[in-house]
Amino acid sequence: MRASFWFLSVAAFAGLGGSFLVSLDHEAIEYTKRPTNDPITRLNRKLADGREKLSFRDDGTGYLAAVLKVLDVPVESQVMVFSKTSFQAPRITPRMPRALYFNDDVTVGFVQTGDVVEVTSLDPQQGVIFYSLDQEDLAKPRFERRDTCLQCHQSTATLGVPGLVVRSVVSEPSGYPMFQAGTKITDHRSPLEDRWGGWYVTGKQTGKHMGNMVAVERDKPESLQQIQGRFDPARYLTPNSDVVALMVLEHQTQMTNLLVRVNFEVRHALHHQRTMNGIFGDPPATRSDSTRRRIREAAEELVDYLLFVEEAPLPGPVIGSSGFAEKFSGRGPFDPQGRGLRQLDLTKRLFRFPCSYMIYSEAFDGMPPEALDAVYRRLHTVLTGNAMGKKYAGLTVADRRNILGILKATKQGMPAYLKNATL
């Protein structure tokens, strides 16, 4: 009976990419109840006690510029989506696209004539939290939490947790998505030809993609043509929807979802283990094979994505249009040789050194200690060349040596066995 009970529990959680939706009310998670310490929570405190203020513009952008400035979100990160795939869909068209801006922890959404500025904010424990800010000139504006966003932002596309999505769709000239043509969730593993349907793309890249296109015949998704007469750039903070920013955002959305999912998955597993230990009178430190397997498999999936295993190769050089690439690459941190994980390649792959900069995030360090231990052990296995499988062949000795060197110099909190690892 004991073995079968564990089997049913594991089956319910099997595979981070599966269809299981995390129970956010589960006492191991309590998504809506536990206190948060994300960037917006901290900003709300400062707005309330007067330590921070937001200036309001009358040019139609309202609080947008002030929000970006106070959250340290670069204007150069602007990307534009014209498909009606937002709760403000009626206001979005190819002539009035939705603008998105982002840094490592925050995404800001702006729609012309919209009532609110939309914000997602990454909490190191509770994952992605959704907020809105009313576009009204107030003495003390406040961001309000919007858990209703989970209707779209907790699904298989987000790995079952409150998360982020870059979706590629075929759009009609009005911006309505043609769902009969299918949709694709895109990240760095997606071939270029599947990306950016429903998005504007500025800059230069080799090869075809779905950006800047609409289907001109309602019943024929294949009738794609370039959009005629794009949006008025004067109504936005920049005229760009930078291809490099889009590529980085694609990577970051699924990296964020994986960090949150592993955090929640391991908390679920450990809570269940504690319950079973109590029922069977086992010592508190007991870990069943099922629990260890759940933690190990979650870590393996995260590390594969972190190290860009199975990244789709670029067909040729990519050149941005807004200066985002230069600003992003210049942020660091850097090792004594001047190497950093934000440095871009943009010829054959996205990054010069294939290890995600999100390893520096609070969300990475905020995972349970058991999850961090499993992730670091898997990192050690892969980076020292001991991972099995053809999919790791693209991670060259030079790549692994460079990544190890950078992490040793720049990543705080790494275990000694990883800091001392050699090739």
C-alpha positions as CSV (number, residue, x, y, z in Angstrom):
1,M,0.0,0.0,0.0
2,R,2.8,2.3,0.8
3,A,4.6,1.8,-2.5
4,S,1.4,2.3,-4.5
5,F,0.6,5.6,-2.6
6,W,4.0,7.0,-3.6
7,F,3.5,5.9,-7.2
8,L,0.2,7.8,-7.5
9,S,1.8,10.9,-6.0
10,V,4.7,10.8,-8.4
11,A,2.5,10.2,-11.4
12,A,0.5,13.4,-10.6
13,F,3.7,15.5,-10.8
14,A,5.6,13.7,-13.5
15,G,7.3,16.0,-16.0
16,L,7.6,19.8,-15.6
17,G,6.6,20.2,-19.2
18,G,3.4,18.1,-18.7
19,S,-0.2,19.2,-18.2
20,F,-0.2,19.3,-14.4
21,L,-1.2,22.7,-13.0
22,V,0.3,23.4,-9.6
23,S,-2.4,23.9,-6.8
24,L,-1.6,27.4,-5.8
25,D,-3.7,27.1,-2.6
26,H,-1.7,24.1,-1.4
27,E,-0.2,24.8,2.0
28,A,3.3,24.3,0.6
29,I,2.7,27.2,-1.8
30,E,-0.2,29.5,-0.6
31,Y,0.4,31.8,-3.7
32,T,-2.3,34.3,-2.7
33,K,-1.7,34.3,1.1
34,R,2.0,34.4,1.8
35,P,3.8,37.8,2.0
36,T,5.7,38.9,-1.0
37,N,9.0,40.7,-1.4
38,D,9.1,41.3,-5.2
39,P,10.1,44.6,-6.8
40,I,6.6,46.0,-6.9
41,T,5.9,45.1,-3.3
42,R,9.0,47.1,-2.3
43,L,8.0,50.0,-4.6
44,N,4.5,50.1,-3.2
45,R,6.0,50.6,0.3
46,K,8.1,53.5,-1.0
47,L,5.2,55.1,-2.8
48,A,3.0,54.8,0.3
49,D,5.5,56.5,2.7
50,G,6.7,59.1,0.2
51,R,10.2,57.8,-0.4
52,E,9.4,57.4,-4.1
53,K,7.1,59.3,-6.5
54,L,5.9,58.7,-10.0
55,S,5.4,61.5,-12.4
56,F,2.5,61.4,-14.8
57,R,2.7,62.5,-18.4
58,D,-0.2,64.0,-20.4
59,D,1.1,62.8,-23.7
60,G,-0.9,59.5,-23.6
61,T,1.8,57.5,-21.9
62,G,0.8,58.4,-18.3
63,Y,3.0,56.7,-15.7
64,L,4.9,54.5,-18.2
65,A,8.2,56.4,-18.4
66,A,8.3,56.9,-14.6
67,V,7.6,53.3,-13.9
68,L,10.4,52.2,-16.2
69,K,12.8,54.6,-14.6
70,V,12.1,53.7,-11.0
71,L,12.2,49.9,-11.7
72,D,15.4,50.3,-13.8
73,V,13.8,48.8,-16.9
74,P,15.6,50.0,-20.1
75,V,13.5,51.8,-22.7
76,E,15.7,50.0,-25.3
77,S,14.0,46.7,-24.3
78,Q,10.8,47.8,-26.0
79,V,9.1,45.1,-28.1
80,M,5.7,45.4,-29.8
81,V,2.9,42.8,-30.1
82,F,-0.1,43.6,-32.4
83,S,-2.0,40.4,-32.0
84,K,-5.0,40.6,-29.7
85,T,-3.6,38.3,-27.0
86,S,-4.0,40.4,-23.9
87,F,-6.9,41.3,-21.6
88,Q,-6.8,44.8,-23.2
89,A,-7.3,43.1,-26.6
90,P,-10.0,45.5,-27.9
91,R,-7.5,48.3,-27.8
92,I,-4.7,46.4,-29.6
93,T,-4.3,46.5,-33.4
94,P,-1.4,46.5,-35.9
95,R,-1.6,50.4,-35.8
96,M,-1.8,50.5,-32.0
97,P,0.3,47.5,-30.7
98,R,1.0,46.7,-27.1
99,A,4.4,47.7,-25.9
100,L,6.4,45.5,-23.5
101,Y,9.5,46.4,-21.6
102,F,11.6,44.2,-19.3
103,N,14.6,43.6,-17.1
104,D,15.5,40.4,-15.2
105,D,12.6,40.7,-12.6
106,V,9.9,42.9,-14.1
107,T,7.9,43.1,-17.3
108,V,5.9,46.3,-18.0
109,G,3.0,46.4,-20.5
110,F,1.6,49.5,-22.1
111,V,-1.4,49.9,-24.4
112,Q,-2.4,53.1,-26.1
113,T,-5.6,54.6,-24.5
114,G,-5.4,51.8,-21.9
115,D,-6.7,52.3,-18.4
116,V,-3.7,50.7,-16.7
117,V,0.0,50.0,-17.0
118,E,0.4,46.2,-16.6
119,V,3.3,44.8,-14.6
120,T,4.6,41.3,-13.8
121,S,7.1,41.1,-10.9
122,L,9.2,38.1,-10.0
123,D,9.2,37.2,-6.3
124,P,12.1,34.8,-5.2
125,Q,9.7,32.6,-3.2
126,Q,6.2,33.1,-4.7
127,G,7.1,33.4,-8.3
128,V,5.5,35.7,-10.9
129,I,3.0,38.2,-9.4
130,F,0.7,40.2,-11.6
131,Y,-0.1,43.9,-11.0
132,S,-1.7,46.9,-12.7
133,L,-1.4,50.6,-12.1
134,D,-4.3,52.9,-12.9
135,Q,-3.5,55.6,-15.5
136,E,-4.8,58.4,-13.3
137,D,-2.7,61.3,-12.0
138,L,-2.8,60.6,-8.2
139,A,-0.8,62.0,-5.3
140,K,0.0,58.5,-4.2
141,P,-0.5,55.9,-7.0
142,R,-0.5,52.2,-6.0
143,F,0.0,49.0,-7.9
144,E,-2.8,46.6,-7.4
145,R,-2.4,42.8,-7.5
146,R,-4.4,41.1,-10.3
147,D,-4.6,37.4,-9.7
148,T,-7.3,37.3,-12.4
149,C,-4.4,37.3,-14.8
150,L,-3.9,33.6,-14.0
151,Q,-6.8,32.8,-16.3
152,C,-4.3,33.1,-19.1
153,H,-1.0,33.0,-17.2
154,Q,-1.2,29.7,-15.5
155,S,-1.4,26.9,-18.1
156,T,0.6,24.2,-19.7
157,A,2.3,27.0,-21.6
158,T,3.7,28.3,-18.3
159,L,4.6,24.9,-17.0
160,G,1.6,24.9,-14.7
161,V,2.7,27.8,-12.6
162,P,1.9,31.6,-12.7
163,G,4.2,32.5,-15.5
164,L,5.1,34.3,-18.7
165,V,4.6,33.5,-22.3
166,V,5.9,34.6,-25.7
167,R,3.3,33.3,-28.1
168,S,3.6,33.2,-31.9
169,V,0.3,33.3,-33.8
170,V,-1.1,34.0,-37.3
171,S,-3.1,37.2,-37.1
172,E,-5.8,38.7,-39.3
173,P,-5.2,42.3,-40.4
174,S,-7.3,43.5,-37.4
175,G,-4.9,41.7,-35.0
176,Y,-7.3,38.8,-34.2
177,P,-5.4,35.6,-33.9
178,M,-6.3,32.8,-36.2
179,F,-6.3,30.0,-33.6
180,Q,-7.2,27.4,-36.3
181,A,-3.7,27.9,-37.6
182,G,-2.3,26.9,-34.2
183,T,-0.1,28.8,-31.8
184,K,3.5,28.3,-30.7
185,I,5.1,29.1,-27.4
186,T,8.6,30.2,-28.4
187,D,12.0,30.3,-26.6
188,H,15.6,29.8,-27.6
189,R,14.9,26.2,-28.7
190,S,12.4,27.4,-31.4
191,P,13.5,27.6,-35.0
192,L,13.4,31.1,-36.4
193,E,10.7,30.4,-38.9
194,D,8.3,29.7,-36.0
195,R,8.9,32.9,-34.1
196,W,7.2,36.3,-33.7
197,G,3.9,35.8,-35.4
198,G,1.8,38.7,-34.2
199,W,4.8,40.8,-33.3
200,Y,6.7,43.7,-34.9
201,V,10.4,43.0,-35.5
202,T,13.0,45.7,-36.1
203,G,16.6,45.1,-36.8
204,K,18.2,42.7,-39.2
205,Q,18.4,38.9,-39.2
206,T,19.1,36.1,-41.7
207,G,16.3,33.8,-42.5
208,K,12.5,33.9,-42.5
209,H,10.3,34.4,-39.4
210,M,6.6,35.2,-38.8
211,G,7.0,38.8,-37.6
212,N,5.6,41.8,-39.3
213,M,3.0,39.6,-41.1
214,V,-0.7,39.2,-41.2
215,A,-2.9,36.7,-43.1
216,V,-4.9,38.8,-45.6
217,E,-7.5,36.1,-46.2
218,R,-9.6,35.2,-43.2
219,D,-9.8,31.4,-43.9
220,K,-6.3,31.1,-45.3
221,P,-3.5,31.3,-42.6
222,E,-0.9,30.7,-45.3
223,S,-1.9,34.0,-47.0
224,L,0.8,35.9,-45.1
225,Q,1.8,39.3,-46.3
226,Q,3.9,42.1,-44.8
227,I,1.9,44.6,-42.9
228,Q,1.2,47.8,-44.8
229,G,1.3,51.0,-42.8
230,R,2.8,50.2,-39.4
231,F,2.2,51.9,-36.0
232,D,3.0,55.6,-35.4
233,P,6.3,55.6,-33.5
234,A,5.7,59.0,-32.2
235,R,3.1,57.6,-29.8
236,Y,5.6,55.3,-28.2
237,L,8.9,55.8,-26.2
238,T,10.9,54.5,-29.1
239,P,10.2,53.4,-32.7
240,N,11.7,49.9,-32.1
241,S,10.6,46.4,-31.5
242,D,14.2,45.1,-31.3
243,V,14.9,41.6,-32.6
244,V,17.6,41.1,-30.0
245,A,15.3,42.2,-27.1
246,L,12.7,39.7,-28.5
247,M,15.2,36.9,-28.4
248,V,16.4,37.6,-24.9
249,L,12.7,38.0,-23.7
250,E,11.9,34.6,-25.2
251,H,14.7,32.9,-23.4
252,Q,13.9,34.7,-20.1
253,T,10.2,33.9,-20.0
254,Q,10.7,30.1,-20.0
255,M,13.7,30.4,-17.8
256,T,11.5,32.2,-15.3
257,N,8.8,29.6,-15.6
258,L,11.3,26.8,-14.9
259,L,12.7,28.5,-11.8
260,V,9.2,29.0,-10.4
261,R,8.1,25.5,-11.3
262,V,11.2,23.8,-9.8
263,N,10.7,25.9,-6.6
264,F,7.0,24.9,-6.3
265,E,7.7,21.3,-7.4
266,V,10.3,20.8,-4.7
267,R,8.2,22.5,-2.0
268,H,5.3,20.2,-2.9
269,A,7.6,17.1,-2.8
270,L,9.1,18.0,0.6
271,H,5.7,18.8,2.1
272,H,4.4,15.4,0.9
273,Q,7.6,13.7,2.3
274,R,7.1,15.4,5.7
275,T,3.5,14.1,5.7
276,M,4.5,10.6,4.9
277,N,7.3,10.7,7.5
278,G,4.7,11.6,10.1
279,I,2.3,8.9,9.0
280,F,4.9,6.1,9.0
281,G,7.0,7.4,11.9
282,D,10.1,7.8,9.8
283,P,12.9,10.2,10.9
284,P,12.3,13.8,9.6
285,A,15.4,13.6,7.3
286,T,14.0,10.6,5.5
287,R,13.8,11.0,1.7
288,S,12.1,8.4,-0.4
289,D,13.3,7.3,-3.8
290,S,10.3,9.1,-5.2
291,T,11.1,12.4,-3.6
292,R,14.7,12.2,-4.6
293,R,13.7,11.4,-8.2
294,R,11.3,14.3,-8.4
295,I,13.9,16.7,-7.2
296,R,16.6,15.3,-9.4
297,E,14.5,15.3,-12.6
298,A,13.3,18.9,-11.9
299,A,16.9,20.0,-11.6
300,E,18.0,18.2,-14.8
301,E,15.3,20.0,-16.8
302,L,16.2,23.4,-15.4
303,V,20.0,22.9,-16.0
304,D,19.4,21.7,-19.6
305,Y,17.6,25.0,-20.3
306,L,20.0,27.1,-18.2
307,L,22.9,25.8,-20.4
308,F,21.0,26.2,-23.7
309,V,21.0,22.5,-24.5
310,E,19.1,22.0,-27.7
311,E,19.2,25.7,-28.6
312,A,18.1,26.2,-32.2
313,P,21.1,27.5,-34.2
314,L,20.7,30.9,-35.8
315,P,20.8,30.8,-39.6
316,G,23.0,33.9,-39.7
317,P,23.9,37.1,-38.0
318,V,21.3,39.1,-36.0
319,I,21.6,42.9,-35.6
320,G,19.5,44.9,-33.2
321,S,18.0,48.3,-33.8
322,S,17.6,50.0,-30.5
323,G,20.9,49.7,-28.7
324,F,19.5,47.0,-26.4
325,A,22.2,44.5,-27.3
326,E,25.0,46.9,-26.2
327,K,23.2,48.0,-23.0
328,F,22.3,44.4,-22.0
329,S,25.8,43.0,-22.7
330,G,27.4,45.8,-20.7
331,R,25.7,45.1,-17.4
332,G,27.9,42.3,-16.2
333,P,29.0,40.9,-13.8
334,F,32.4,40.2,-15.4
335,D,35.2,37.9,-14.5
336,P,38.9,39.1,-14.4
337,Q,39.2,38.3,-18.1
338,G,36.2,40.5,-19.0
339,R,33.9,37.7,-19.7
340,G,30.2,37.7,-18.7
341,L,27.1,35.7,-19.2
342,R,25.2,38.6,-20.7
343,Q,27.6,38.9,-23.6
344,L,25.8,38.1,-26.8
345,D,27.0,36.1,-29.8
346,L,24.2,36.7,-32.4
347,T,25.9,34.9,-35.2
348,K,25.3,31.2,-34.6
349,R,23.6,31.4,-31.2
350,L,22.1,33.9,-28.8
351,F,24.9,34.2,-26.1
352,R,28.7,34.0,-26.4
353,F,28.8,31.7,-23.3
354,P,25.7,29.4,-23.2
355,C,24.7,29.7,-19.6
356,S,21.7,31.9,-18.6
357,Y,22.3,35.2,-16.8
358,M,19.2,34.2,-14.7
359,I,21.6,32.1,-12.5
360,Y,22.3,35.5,-10.8
361,S,18.6,36.1,-10.1
362,E,16.9,36.2,-6.7
363,A,14.6,33.5,-8.0
364,F,17.5,31.1,-8.6
365,D,18.9,31.7,-5.1
366,G,15.4,31.6,-3.7
367,M,14.8,27.9,-4.6
368,P,14.6,25.5,-1.6
369,P,18.1,24.3,-0.5
370,E,17.3,20.8,-1.7
371,A,16.5,22.2,-5.2
372,L,19.7,24.3,-5.2
373,D,21.8,21.3,-4.2
374,A,20.3,19.2,-7.0
375,V,20.8,22.0,-9.5
376,Y,24.5,22.6,-8.5
377,R,25.2,18.9,-8.6
378,R,23.7,18.6,-12.1
379,L,25.7,21.7,-13.2
380,H,28.8,20.0,-12.0
381,T,28.0,16.8,-13.9
382,V,27.3,18.6,-17.1
383,L,30.1,21.2,-17.0
384,T,32.7,18.5,-16.2
385,G,31.7,16.5,-19.2
386,N,30.0,13.6,-17.3
387,A,26.4,14.1,-18.6
388,M,25.2,11.3,-20.8
389,G,23.4,11.8,-24.1
390,K,24.0,13.2,-27.6
391,K,22.2,16.4,-26.8
392,Y,25.2,17.6,-24.7
393,A,27.6,17.2,-27.7
394,G,27.0,20.9,-28.6
395,L,28.3,22.0,-25.3
396,T,32.0,22.1,-26.2
397,V,35.0,21.7,-23.9
398,A,35.7,25.4,-24.5
399,D,32.1,26.4,-23.6
400,R,32.2,24.4,-20.4
401,R,35.6,25.7,-19.4
402,N,34.5,29.3,-20.1
403,I,31.3,28.9,-18.2
404,L,33.0,27.3,-15.2
405,G,35.6,30.1,-15.1
406,I,32.9,32.8,-15.3
407,L,30.8,31.2,-12.6
408,K,33.7,30.7,-10.2
409,A,34.5,34.4,-10.4
410,T,31.0,35.9,-10.4
411,K,28.5,33.6,-8.8
412,Q,28.1,33.9,-5.1
413,G,27.0,30.9,-3.0
414,M,28.3,28.1,-5.2
415,P,29.4,24.9,-3.4
416,A,33.1,24.2,-3.0
417,Y,33.0,21.1,-5.3
418,L,31.8,23.3,-8.2
419,K,34.2,26.1,-7.4
420,N,37.1,23.6,-7.4
421,A,36.0,21.7,-10.5
422,T,38.4,21.3,-13.4
423,L,38.3,20.0,-16.9
